Amino acid sequence: MASEEPSGESELAAMRARIDELDRRIVELANERARCAQQVAEVKRAAGETGSFWRPEREAQILRALAEHNAGPLSDQAVTRVFRELISACLALEQPLSIAYLGPAGTFTHAAVHKHFGRFVEARPLGAIDEVFREVTAGGVDFGVVPVENSTEGMVTHTLDEFPGSNLRICGEVMLRIHHHLVSSEHQLDAVHTVYAHQQALAQCREWLDATLPRVQRIAVSSNGEAARRVREEPGAAAIAGAMAAEIYDLHSLAERIEDQPDNTTRFLVIGDHDVSPSGDDKTSLMLAARNRPGALFRLIRPLAEYGIDMTRLESRPTRGRLWQYIFFVDILGHAEDPTVQAALGAVEEEAALCRVLGSYPRAGH
């Protein structure tokens, strides 16, 4: 007479069978969604649409609705990541996106591309921020991704300085938590005698380096991706880089999260050649110039307060070719098509020597 299967093993087998069944259903539903996406593309092509099928406002609405519907135990962040990749894969069936970014491969800008667009895109690394702007302007790619500010190091002025001479629009933003790791082809920390990193990464990890590797030579390079590429073949060298760079260049992690500020975050902009419709939770970026008179800046931004518009960012940059004259970059909450924002911008235009909307786009979550 055969012995009965223990109740625990029977229960485990039943749960595994249930998981297998759910996995099959998930695959079926994912493919059904993909077929719907293909049908959407066919309708758009029949209507004469030939440009990018990516609609950032629609994607933002989908992800927000999923987070609101989520009852757990998965976190909202986990649900968003899963569906971001599903949306990316479906969009690639319609029309694959090409994205230029500040390279090389493995930089935090590369990670921002994947966070915002998913991994089913053609990510094209370029050597400088102005090259990204030029490639998008020329139509060589659909969109570009460039860094614009860091929570500890401030604004990326090279990005701001490109907008006065460009007609590109801001189509989105990405907030990326920056975790620096010390990576190397070596297996032991005491074997490291040189550390390569971008100058900002060296600054953001200064306290850890002073305490842990005080006698190690520090060499600034163009990017953390470049640092990881260099140390792959250099004995005794390590790089400060992100997890993506360590994966791409097959390096070992000698220490993780060595940044001095645990909430270190970089904001990136998505640039393109078209406007974005309202998503329901948006931000608008402006480029302003004041008239040369007393109280000019106060007069310039006063209408925002009068109309109850929340200004989240104000930065100034020198105007090229005009000594001691400045352009102001302003971020406000709301979409340029919102009636209240429209009224406020109309009042700003009356006071400004220049008032240009750089773009309205969905506000990024962290």
C-alpha positions in Angstrom: 0.0 0.0 0.0 1.5 3.3 -1.1 2.2 5.9 1.6 0.2 9.1 1.4 2.0 12.3 0.2 2.7 14.6 3.1 0.1 17.4 3.3 2.8 20.1 3.1 4.2 18.8 -0.2 0.7 18.4 -1.6 -0.2 22.0 -0.7 3.1 23.2 -2.3 2.4 21.2 -5.5 -1.0 22.8 -5.7 0.4 26.3 -5.3 3.0 25.7 -7.9 0.3 24.5 -10.3 -1.7 27.6 -9.6 1.4 29.8 -10.3 2.0 28.0 -13.6 -1.7 28.5 -14.6 -1.4 32.2 -13.8 1.8 32.6 -15.7 0.1 31.1 -18.8 -2.8 33.5 -18.4 -0.4 36.5 -18.0 1.4 35.5 -21.2 -1.9 35.2 -23.1 -3.1 38.6 -21.8 0.2 40.2 -22.6 0.0 39.0 -26.2 -3.6 40.1 -26.4 -2.5 43.6 -25.4 0.3 43.5 -28.0 -2.2 42.6 -30.7 -4.4 45.6 -29.6 -1.3 47.8 -29.8 -0.6 46.6 -33.4 -4.2 47.4 -34.3 -3.8 50.9 -32.9 -0.7 51.4 -35.1 -2.7 50.2 -38.2 -5.5 52.8 -37.4 -2.9 55.6 -37.0 -1.2 54.7 -40.2 -4.5 54.6 -42.0 -5.2 58.1 -40.7 -1.9 59.3 -42.1 0.3 59.4 -39.0 3.9 58.7 -39.9 5.8 60.0 -36.9 6.5 58.5 -33.5 3.6 56.6 -32.0 4.8 57.2 -28.5 2.4 59.4 -26.5 3.9 60.3 -23.2 0.7 61.7 -21.8 -1.2 58.5 -22.5 1.6 56.4 -21.0 1.7 58.5 -17.9 -2.1 58.1 -17.5 -1.9 54.4 -17.9 0.8 54.0 -15.3 -0.9 56.3 -12.8 -4.2 54.4 -13.2 -2.4 51.1 -12.6 -0.7 52.4 -9.4 -4.1 53.7 -8.1 -5.7 50.3 -8.9 -2.8 48.3 -7.3 -3.9 46.6 -4.1 -0.5 44.9 -3.4 1.4 43.0 -2.2 3.5 44.3 -5.1 4.6 47.9 -4.6 3.4 50.7 -7.0 7.0 51.0 -8.1 7.2 47.3 -9.0 3.9 47.4 -10.9 5.1 50.5 -12.8 8.4 48.8 -13.8 6.7 45.7 -15.0 4.1 47.6 -17.1 6.7 50.0 -18.4 8.5 47.1 -20.0 5.3 45.6 -21.3 4.4 49.0 -22.9 7.9 49.3 -24.3 7.6 45.8 -25.9 4.2 46.6 -27.4 5.3 49.9 -28.7 8.3 48.2 -30.4 5.9 46.1 -32.3 4.1 49.2 -33.6 7.3 51.2 -34.4 10.6 50.9 -32.4 11.8 54.1 -30.8 15.4 55.4 -31.3 16.7 57.4 -28.4 20.0 59.4 -28.3 21.6 59.9 -25.0 24.8 61.2 -23.4 27.0 58.2 -23.5 29.0 56.0 -23.5 27.0 52.9 -22.6 26.5 52.4 -18.9 26.1 56.0 -17.9 23.3 57.1 -15.6 21.8 58.8 -18.6 21.7 55.3 -20.2 19.9 54.1 -17.1 17.4 57.0 -17.4 16.6 56.0 -21.0 15.7 52.5 -19.8 13.7 53.8 -16.8 11.6 56.1 -19.0 11.3 54.1 -22.2 11.9 50.5 -21.1 14.5 48.3 -22.7 12.8 47.7 -26.1 14.2 50.8 -27.7 17.3 51.5 -29.8 19.5 53.4 -27.3 22.2 55.4 -29.2 25.1 56.8 -27.1 26.6 60.1 -28.2 29.7 61.9 -26.9 28.3 65.3 -25.8 25.0 67.0 -24.9 25.1 69.2 -28.0 25.5 66.1 -30.2 22.2 64.7 -28.7 20.4 68.0 -29.5 21.8 67.9 -33.1 20.8 64.3 -33.7 17.2 64.9 -32.5 17.0 68.1 -34.6 18.3 66.3 -37.7 15.7 63.5 -37.3 18.3 60.8 -36.8 16.5 59.7 -33.7 13.0 60.0 -32.2 14.0 61.5 -28.9 17.0 62.4 -26.8 17.7 62.2 -23.1 20.1 64.6 -21.3 20.8 65.4 -17.7 19.6 68.8 -16.4 20.2 68.9 -12.6 21.5 66.9 -9.7 20.2 67.3 -6.1 23.7 67.8 -4.7 25.7 69.3 -7.6 23.1 71.6 -9.1 22.3 72.4 -12.7 23.9 70.9 -15.8 24.6 74.2 -17.6 25.6 72.5 -20.8 22.0 71.4 -21.2 20.4 74.7 -20.4 22.8 76.5 -22.8 21.5 74.4 -25.7 17.9 75.7 -25.5 18.3 79.3 -26.7 19.6 78.1 -30.1 17.3 75.1 -30.5 13.6 74.6 -31.5 13.3 71.3 -29.7 10.7 70.7 -27.1 10.8 69.1 -23.7 8.6 66.0 -23.9 9.3 64.4 -20.5 11.4 64.2 -17.4 13.0 61.4 -15.5 14.0 61.3 -11.9 16.7 58.8 -11.2 18.1 57.9 -7.8 21.9 57.8 -8.1 23.6 54.9 -6.4 27.4 54.9 -6.9 29.3 51.6 -6.6 33.0 50.9 -6.7 33.5 48.4 -9.4 36.7 46.7 -10.7 38.1 43.6 -12.4 39.9 43.1 -9.0 38.3 41.0 -6.3 39.8 42.7 -3.2 39.5 46.4 -2.2 43.1 46.5 -1.0 44.3 45.7 -4.6 43.0 49.1 -5.9 45.5 51.9 -6.3 43.6 54.1 -8.8 39.9 55.2 -9.0 38.4 56.6 -12.2 35.1 58.5 -12.2 33.3 61.6 -13.5 34.3 64.6 -11.5 30.7 64.9 -10.1 30.9 61.2 -8.9 34.2 61.9 -7.2 32.7 64.9 -5.4 29.6 62.9 -4.4 31.7 60.1 -2.9 34.4 62.3 -1.4 33.8 61.4 2.2 33.7 57.6 1.5 36.9 57.8 -0.5 38.6 59.9 2.2 37.7 57.4 4.9 38.2 54.1 2.9 40.8 54.8 0.2 42.6 57.9 1.4 45.9 57.1 -0.5 44.3 56.0 -3.8 44.8 58.2 -6.8 41.6 59.7 -8.2 41.3 60.5 -11.9 38.4 62.4 -13.4 37.1 61.2 -16.8 34.3 62.2 -19.1 31.7 59.8 -17.6 31.3 57.0 -15.2 30.6 54.7 -18.2 34.0 55.7 -19.6 35.5 55.0 -16.2 34.1 51.5 -16.1 35.3 50.8 -19.7 38.9 51.9 -18.7 39.2 49.7 -15.6 38.0 46.6 -17.4 41.6 46.0 -18.7 43.6 47.9 -16.2 45.0 45.9 -13.2 44.6 47.7 -9.8 42.1 50.2 -11.1 38.5 50.7 -10.0 35.6 52.9 -11.2 32.8 54.7 -9.5 29.8 53.7 -11.6 26.3 52.4 -11.5 25.0 48.9 -11.6 24.3 49.0 -15.3 28.0 49.9 -16.1 29.2 47.0 -13.9 26.9 44.6 -15.8 27.9 45.9 -19.3 31.6 45.8 -18.7 31.5 42.6 -16.5 33.1 44.1 -13.4 32.9 43.1 -9.8 31.3 45.3 -7.1 33.8 46.0 -4.4 31.5 48.4 -2.4 27.9 49.4 -3.0 26.1 52.7 -2.5 29.2 54.7 -1.6 27.6 58.1 -2.3 27.8 60.5 0.7 24.2 61.7 0.3 21.7 58.7 0.3 19.0 60.8 -1.4 21.2 61.8 -4.4 18.9 62.2 -7.4 19.5 63.4 -11.0 16.8 64.8 -13.2 16.9 64.2 -16.9 14.9 65.8 -19.8 13.4 64.0 -22.8 13.7 66.3 -25.8 11.9 65.9 -29.1 10.2 67.9 -31.9 6.6 67.9 -30.9 4.2 69.2 -28.1 2.7 66.9 -25.5 -1.0 66.9 -24.7 -2.1 67.3 -21.0 -1.9 64.2 -18.9 -3.6 65.5 -15.8 -0.5 66.0 -13.7 2.0 68.1 -15.7 4.9 70.5 -15.5 5.8 73.3 -17.9 9.3 74.7 -18.5 9.8 78.3 -19.6 12.7 80.4 -21.0 12.3 84.0 -20.0 14.2 87.3 -20.4 13.4 90.4 -18.5 13.3 94.0 -19.7 16.2 96.1 -18.5 14.5 98.1 -15.7 14.3 98.2 -11.9 12.4 95.2 -10.4 12.5 93.4 -13.7 12.7 89.9 -12.3 10.0 90.6 -9.7 7.7 92.0 -12.5 8.5 88.9 -14.6 7.4 86.2 -12.2 4.8 88.1 -10.2 1.9 87.0 -12.5 2.7 83.4 -11.6 2.0 84.1 -7.9 -1.1 86.2 -8.7 -2.6 83.3 -10.7 -1.7 80.8 -8.0 0.9 79.0 -10.2 3.4 76.9 -8.3 7.0 77.8 -9.5 9.3 74.8 -8.7 12.5 76.0 -10.3 14.2 79.3 -11.3 17.7 79.4 -12.8 19.6 82.0 -14.6 22.2 81.7 -17.4 24.3 84.5 -19.1 23.0 85.5 -22.6 25.7 84.7 -25.1 27.1 87.8 -26.8 25.4 90.2 -24.4 27.5 91.2 -21.3 25.6 91.0 -18.0 22.3 90.0 -19.5 20.6 86.8 -18.4 18.0 84.3 -19.5 15.9 82.7 -16.8 14.8 79.0 -16.9 11.5 78.5 -14.9 9.6 75.4 -14.1 5.9 75.6 -13.1 3.3 73.0 -12.2 0.5 72.7 -14.8 0.2 72.4 -18.5 0.5 75.3 -20.9 -3.1 74.5 -22.2 -4.6 74.8 -18.8 -6.8 78.0 -18.7 -5.1 79.4 -15.5 -1.6 78.7 -16.8 -2.6 80.3 -20.1 -3.8 83.5 -18.4 -0.6 83.6 -16.2 1.7 83.2 -19.2 -0.2 86.0 -21.1 0.5 88.3 -18.2 4.2 87.2 -18.1 4.5 87.9 -21.9 3.4 91.5 -21.3 6.3 92.0 -18.9 8.9 89.9 -20.6 11.4 90.7 -23.4 11.2 87.0 -24.1 8.7 84.3 -23.0 9.0 80.9 -24.6 7.4 77.7 -23.6 10.0 75.0 -23.8 7.5 72.3 -23.3 4.7 70.9 -21.1 5.0 67.2 -20.1 3.9 64.7 -17.5 5.5 65.3 -14.1 7.8 62.4 -13.1 7.4 60.3 -10.1 10.5 59.4 -8.0 
